[in-house]
Amino acid sequence: QVQLVEAGGGLVQPGDSLKLSCKASGIRLEDFTIGWFRQAPGKEREGVSCMSITDGSTYYTDSVKGRFTVSRDKAKRTLDLQMTSLKPEDTATYYCAASFSSCQFAGWGDTSAYVRTADFAYWGQGTQVTVPS
């Protein structure tokens, strides 16, 4: 059975940093493209970042560029999302998801507006990040 588990969420103050981790059982993360998504109350789920299996290329939605960094921790076998300079608008439940496709095939490009969540076969349960205003 495939399971993705996110960890690292919490309540932080504006300007703080937080690192989320995504760990898998039943699959090897390094065999998949991994995306990070978030969903705030009353809003649609949006793509935050993606790391492609094909060439390791990374993508970010505009609102987090320069603040968030996605990377693989080979020793821990996790896919991490380092978040810095957090803002109240970053408050959301964050999900990691695994896709058999590349980030580009899943709709990632200069914008995350066309990312297809349906291209991601496996999803975690999410971890809450709260940045109060």
C-alpha positions in Angstrom: 0.0 0.0 0.0 1.3 3.4 -1.0 1.4 6.1 1.7 2.8 9.6 1.7 3.3 11.3 5.0 4.0 15.0 5.4 5.7 16.3 8.5 7.0 19.6 9.8 4.0 21.9 9.8 3.2 24.2 12.7 2.4 27.6 13.9 5.1 30.2 13.2 5.3 34.0 13.1 5.6 36.1 10.0 9.2 36.0 8.7 10.0 32.7 10.3 11.1 29.6 8.5 9.8 26.0 8.4 10.8 22.8 6.7 8.2 20.3 5.5 9.2 16.8 4.7 7.5 14.2 2.6 8.2 10.5 3.2 6.8 7.5 1.4 6.1 3.9 2.1 5.2 1.5 -0.6 7.0 3.4 -3.3 10.4 5.0 -3.6 10.2 8.8 -3.8 13.2 9.0 -6.0 11.2 7.1 -8.7 8.5 9.8 -8.9 8.0 13.4 -9.6 7.0 15.0 -6.4 4.8 18.0 -6.1 3.9 20.2 -3.1 0.4 21.7 -3.0 -1.5 23.7 -0.5 -5.1 24.5 0.2 -6.3 27.4 2.4 -9.9 27.4 3.8 -12.4 28.4 1.1 -9.8 28.2 -1.7 -8.8 25.8 -4.3 -5.8 23.6 -4.0 -2.8 25.2 -5.7 0.5 23.9 -6.8 3.4 25.3 -4.7 6.4 23.4 -6.0 7.5 20.5 -8.1 10.6 18.4 -8.6 10.7 16.4 -11.8 11.9 12.8 -11.9 13.2 13.2 -15.4 16.0 15.8 -14.8 15.5 17.0 -11.2 14.3 20.4 -12.5 12.2 22.4 -10.0 9.3 24.6 -10.4 7.6 27.1 -8.0 4.5 29.1 -8.0 5.2 32.9 -8.3 4.2 33.7 -4.8 6.8 31.5 -3.2 9.7 32.0 -5.6 12.8 33.1 -3.8 11.4 32.0 -0.4 10.7 28.3 -0.8 13.2 25.6 -1.9 12.4 22.0 -2.7 15.1 19.3 -2.4 15.6 15.6 -1.9 17.3 14.4 1.2 18.8 11.1 0.0 19.9 10.0 3.4 16.5 10.4 4.9 14.7 9.5 1.7 12.5 12.5 1.9 11.4 15.3 -0.3 11.7 18.5 1.6 10.2 22.0 1.2 12.2 24.6 3.0 10.0 27.7 3.5 11.5 31.0 4.6 10.1 34.5 5.1 6.7 33.0 5.8 3.7 35.3 5.4 0.1 35.0 6.6 -1.0 34.2 3.1 1.1 31.0 3.3 -1.3 29.7 5.8 -2.8 26.4 4.4 -2.7 22.7 4.6 0.3 21.5 2.7 0.3 18.2 0.7 2.9 16.3 -1.1 1.9 14.2 -4.0 3.7 11.8 -6.4 3.3 11.6 -10.1 4.6 9.2 -12.8 4.9 12.2 -15.1 7.4 15.0 -15.3 6.5 18.4 -13.7 6.1 19.9 -17.2 3.8 17.1 -18.4 1.7 17.7 -15.2 1.3 21.4 -16.3 4.1 23.1 -14.5 5.8 25.9 -16.4 6.3 29.6 -15.8 3.1 29.5 -13.9 1.4 26.9 -11.7 -2.0 28.0 -13.1 -2.2 24.9 -15.4 -1.0 22.2 -13.0 -3.2 19.2 -13.1 -3.7 17.6 -9.7 -5.2 14.6 -11.5 -1.7 13.8 -12.8 -0.6 13.1 -9.3 -1.5 9.5 -8.3 -0.6 9.5 -4.7 -1.3 12.1 -2.0 -0.5 12.6 1.6 -3.0 13.6 4.3 -1.5 17.1 4.6 0.2 19.1 7.3 -1.0 22.4 8.6 1.1 25.6 8.3 -0.3 28.6 10.1 1.2 32.1 10.0 -0.9 34.5 11.9 -1.2 38.1 10.7 
